[in-house]
Amino acid sequence: NVISIKYLSPALLWSRGLKSLNFSQNFVSDNGLESLGNVLQRMNAIWSFDLSENDVTSNGLINFLKVMNNHKSLSKLNFKNNKIFEDVGESAVIFAK
């Protein structure tokens, strides 16, 4: 799956007007999230990113947030039901900004 995301990520740059991405239930790991983050930081129109029900850990989320820290339009991130929240036991939605 990481290989698929690495090939897909650059193609997303061609979708300049894309406002929302949903990668839920796609077995995305920290490495896949890193690839997506590197592309999303250059997509100025994106405002919503759903990565719920994947394999992202706390480290992956922290690294992603560092990369996306200065993004102007991203305002909604959904990371519920990832490995981040296993110890909490509840769903969580993170709203940026």
Salt bridges, closest charged atoms under 4 A:
none
